[in-house]
Amino acid sequence: MTPPILQVEGYGKYFQLHEQNKLIPSAHDVSFTVRAGELTALIGPTGAGKSSVLKGIYRTYLPSAGRILYRDAMGHELDLARASEHQILDLRRREIGFVTQFLHCLPRQPTLDVVAQPLFGLGVARPEARQRAADLLSAMSLPERLWSVSPATFSGGERQRVNLARGFIARPRLLLLDEPTASLDPATAECVIRLIEGLKAEGTAMLAIFHHPETTRRLADQVVELAPPPAVEAMLKEIA
């Protein structure tokens, strides 16, 4: 068996409230692997730290504990928890994609260019990049009349389609998905699920959080259940 693309060992994330001298746990002692052509799903109750794990891998958060071992396209292993900012930015540009629940883009940038931006960064010619963006937007049933305007005025479901198209377009080696179908109508969600299946077939490794359990059952090759960190678990028991 080939080595996993991603191996998470004892990941933990805590937030420090300096003014109150408190530590707020977000994820605790999380371990799992992600392999090429497979999807690992994270499940667990609110407060278990599912999104914190994704953000730690992408380094939106700096992990508080553990190792995040990533094997790049050249076969080199790197601990993302300790990598330099330059290394992280290069991996984001070339190998690691993240589809969050929110779309962030430059104001007044046309939707077609928002989606094509990852390809621009890789040096793909603009006509080809825009054509690939148009193909994805068509597949997601986003009306062509919207392609030339900024997604800032779009509905939540329309923005999420743009967000997903931008995340899929460069076919990253590792794709992180945070509830990608949560704000989509059933027909568009089914389209996204088929695109995810296609990326898996091409060898993309995925780590995902899904809104619906049936989506997890359909797509996941491995399910990892997260429990609330000890302090949060105790607090929940007190409330109950």
C-alpha positions as CSV (number, residue, x, y, z in Angstrom):
1,M,0.0,0.0,0.0
2,T,1.3,3.4,-0.9
3,P,2.0,5.9,2.0
4,P,-0.8,8.3,2.8
5,I,-0.7,11.8,1.5
6,L,-1.7,13.1,4.9
7,Q,-1.1,11.7,8.4
8,V,-2.5,13.6,11.4
9,E,-1.1,12.5,14.8
10,G,-2.4,13.8,18.1
11,Y,-3.6,17.1,16.6
12,G,-4.9,19.7,19.2
13,K,-6.0,23.3,19.0
14,Y,-6.6,25.6,21.9
15,F,-7.4,29.3,22.0
16,Q,-5.9,31.5,24.7
17,L,-8.0,34.3,26.2
18,H,-5.2,36.5,27.6
19,E,-7.4,39.0,29.4
20,Q,-9.1,36.2,31.3
21,N,-6.1,33.9,31.5
22,K,-8.1,31.0,30.1
23,L,-7.5,28.3,27.5
24,I,-10.5,27.3,25.3
25,P,-10.1,23.8,23.7
26,S,-11.3,23.4,20.1
27,A,-9.9,20.0,19.1
28,H,-8.1,17.3,21.1
29,D,-5.8,14.4,20.3
30,V,-7.1,13.9,16.7
31,S,-5.4,11.2,14.6
32,F,-6.2,9.8,11.1
33,T,-4.8,9.4,7.6
34,V,-5.9,10.5,4.1
35,R,-5.0,8.6,1.0
36,A,-4.9,9.4,-2.7
37,G,-8.2,8.7,-4.5
38,E,-10.1,8.4,-1.2
39,L,-12.3,10.6,1.0
40,T,-11.9,10.7,4.8
41,A,-15.0,12.3,6.5
42,L,-14.9,13.9,9.9
43,I,-18.0,13.6,12.0
44,G,-18.9,14.5,15.6
45,P,-21.1,16.9,17.6
46,T,-20.8,20.7,17.6
47,G,-17.7,21.7,19.6
48,A,-15.7,18.6,18.6
49,G,-13.4,20.7,16.5
50,K,-14.1,19.4,13.0
51,S,-13.5,22.8,11.2
52,S,-10.6,23.5,13.5
53,V,-8.9,20.4,12.1
54,L,-9.3,21.5,8.5
55,K,-8.1,25.0,9.4
56,G,-5.1,23.5,11.2
57,I,-4.1,21.5,8.1
58,Y,-4.5,24.5,5.8
59,R,-2.7,26.5,8.5
60,T,-5.4,29.1,8.8
61,Y,-4.9,28.1,12.5
62,L,-1.5,27.3,14.0
63,P,-1.9,23.9,15.7
64,S,-1.3,23.8,19.4
65,A,-0.3,20.2,19.5
66,G,0.5,17.2,17.3
67,R,2.0,16.6,13.9
68,I,0.4,17.0,10.4
69,L,2.6,15.0,8.0
70,Y,2.0,15.9,4.4
71,R,3.7,14.0,1.5
72,D,4.1,16.3,-1.5
73,A,4.2,15.5,-5.2
74,M,7.9,14.8,-5.0
75,G,7.5,12.3,-2.2
76,H,9.0,14.6,0.5
77,E,7.3,14.6,3.9
78,L,6.7,17.9,5.7
79,D,5.1,18.7,9.0
80,L,2.5,21.3,8.2
81,A,2.3,22.3,11.9
82,R,5.9,23.5,11.8
83,A,6.4,24.5,8.1
84,S,7.3,28.0,7.2
85,E,4.8,30.5,5.8
86,H,6.6,30.3,2.5
87,Q,6.2,26.5,2.3
88,I,2.5,26.7,3.3
89,L,1.8,29.4,0.6
90,D,3.5,27.3,-2.0
91,L,1.6,24.2,-1.1
92,R,-1.7,26.1,-1.2
93,R,-0.9,27.4,-4.6
94,R,0.3,24.0,-6.1
95,E,-1.2,21.1,-4.1
96,I,-3.6,21.8,-1.3
97,G,-7.1,23.3,-1.8
98,F,-9.7,24.3,0.7
99,V,-13.4,24.9,0.1
100,T,-14.8,26.8,3.1
101,Q,-18.4,27.7,3.9
102,F,-17.6,31.3,2.9
103,L,-16.4,32.9,-0.4
104,H,-13.6,35.4,-0.1
105,C,-12.6,37.3,-3.3
106,L,-11.6,40.7,-4.5
107,P,-14.4,43.2,-4.8
108,R,-15.7,43.8,-8.3
109,Q,-13.8,40.9,-9.7
110,P,-15.9,39.0,-12.4
111,T,-17.1,35.6,-11.3
112,L,-15.3,33.9,-14.2
113,D,-11.9,35.3,-13.0
114,V,-12.7,34.4,-9.4
115,V,-13.1,30.8,-10.4
116,A,-10.1,30.8,-12.8
117,Q,-7.7,32.5,-10.3
118,P,-6.0,29.3,-9.1
119,L,-5.1,28.5,-12.7
120,F,-3.8,32.0,-13.3
121,G,-1.5,31.5,-10.3
122,L,-0.2,28.2,-11.9
123,G,0.6,30.0,-15.1
124,V,-2.2,28.6,-17.2
125,A,-3.0,30.8,-20.2
126,R,-6.0,33.1,-19.4
127,P,-8.2,31.9,-22.3
128,E,-7.8,28.3,-21.3
129,A,-8.3,29.1,-17.6
130,R,-11.5,31.0,-18.3
131,Q,-12.8,28.2,-20.5
132,R,-12.2,25.7,-17.7
133,A,-14.0,28.0,-15.3
134,A,-16.9,28.4,-17.6
135,D,-17.2,24.6,-18.0
136,L,-17.4,24.2,-14.2
137,L,-19.9,27.0,-13.7
138,S,-22.0,25.5,-16.4
139,A,-21.8,22.1,-14.7
140,M,-23.1,23.8,-11.5
141,S,-26.0,25.5,-13.3
142,L,-24.8,29.0,-12.5
143,P,-26.5,31.2,-15.2
144,E,-24.0,32.6,-17.8
145,R,-25.4,36.1,-17.3
146,L,-23.8,36.1,-13.8
147,W,-20.3,35.2,-15.0
148,S,-19.2,38.7,-15.8
149,V,-20.3,40.3,-12.5
150,S,-18.9,40.0,-9.0
151,P,-20.3,37.3,-6.8
152,A,-20.6,39.8,-4.0
153,T,-24.3,40.3,-4.7
154,F,-25.1,36.6,-5.2
155,S,-27.3,34.5,-3.0
156,G,-25.7,32.1,-0.5
157,G,-26.2,29.1,-2.8
158,E,-24.8,31.0,-5.8
159,R,-21.8,32.1,-3.9
160,Q,-21.2,28.5,-2.7
161,R,-21.3,27.3,-6.3
162,V,-18.6,29.8,-7.2
163,N,-16.6,28.8,-4.1
164,L,-16.8,25.1,-5.1
165,A,-15.8,25.7,-8.7
166,R,-12.8,27.7,-7.6
167,G,-11.8,24.9,-5.2
168,F,-12.2,22.2,-7.8
169,I,-10.7,23.9,-10.9
170,A,-7.0,23.2,-10.2
171,R,-7.6,19.5,-9.2
172,P,-5.4,19.7,-6.0
173,R,-3.6,16.6,-4.6
174,L,-5.3,17.2,-1.3
175,L,-8.7,18.9,-1.1
176,L,-10.3,20.1,2.2
177,L,-14.1,20.5,2.2
178,D,-16.1,22.2,5.0
179,E,-19.8,21.4,4.4
180,P,-19.6,22.0,0.7
181,T,-23.3,21.1,-0.1
182,A,-24.9,22.8,3.0
183,S,-26.5,25.7,1.2
184,L,-27.2,24.1,-2.1
185,D,-30.5,22.9,-3.6
186,P,-30.8,19.1,-4.1
187,A,-30.1,19.2,-7.9
188,T,-26.9,21.3,-7.4
189,A,-25.8,19.2,-4.4
190,E,-26.1,16.1,-6.6
191,C,-23.9,17.8,-9.2
192,V,-21.3,18.6,-6.6
193,I,-21.3,15.1,-5.3
194,R,-20.7,13.7,-8.8
195,L,-17.8,16.2,-9.3
196,I,-16.3,15.0,-6.0
197,E,-16.6,11.4,-7.2
198,G,-14.8,12.4,-10.4
199,L,-12.0,14.0,-8.5
200,K,-11.6,10.9,-6.3
201,A,-11.4,8.8,-9.5
202,E,-8.6,11.0,-10.7
203,G,-6.7,10.4,-7.5
204,T,-7.4,13.5,-5.4
205,A,-7.2,12.9,-1.7
206,M,-10.0,14.5,0.3
207,L,-10.8,15.4,3.9
208,A,-14.4,16.5,4.3
209,I,-17.2,17.6,6.7
210,F,-20.7,17.0,5.3
211,H,-24.0,18.5,6.4
212,H,-26.0,15.4,5.6
213,P,-25.2,11.9,7.0
214,E,-26.3,10.3,3.7
215,T,-23.7,12.3,1.8
216,T,-21.1,10.9,4.2
217,R,-22.3,7.4,3.7
218,R,-22.2,7.8,-0.1
219,L,-18.8,9.4,-0.5
220,A,-16.6,8.5,2.5
221,D,-14.0,5.7,2.3
222,Q,-13.2,6.3,5.9
223,V,-15.1,8.0,8.7
224,V,-13.3,9.6,11.7
225,E,-15.5,10.5,14.7
226,L,-14.3,13.4,16.8
227,A,-15.3,13.8,20.5
228,P,-15.5,17.1,22.2
229,P,-12.3,18.1,24.1
230,P,-12.4,17.2,27.8
231,A,-13.2,20.6,29.1
232,V,-16.0,21.1,26.6
233,E,-17.4,17.7,27.3
234,A,-17.6,18.5,31.0
235,M,-19.3,21.8,30.3
236,L,-21.9,20.1,28.1
237,K,-22.7,17.6,30.9
238,E,-23.1,20.5,33.4
239,I,-25.6,22.2,31.0
240,A,-27.5,18.9,30.6
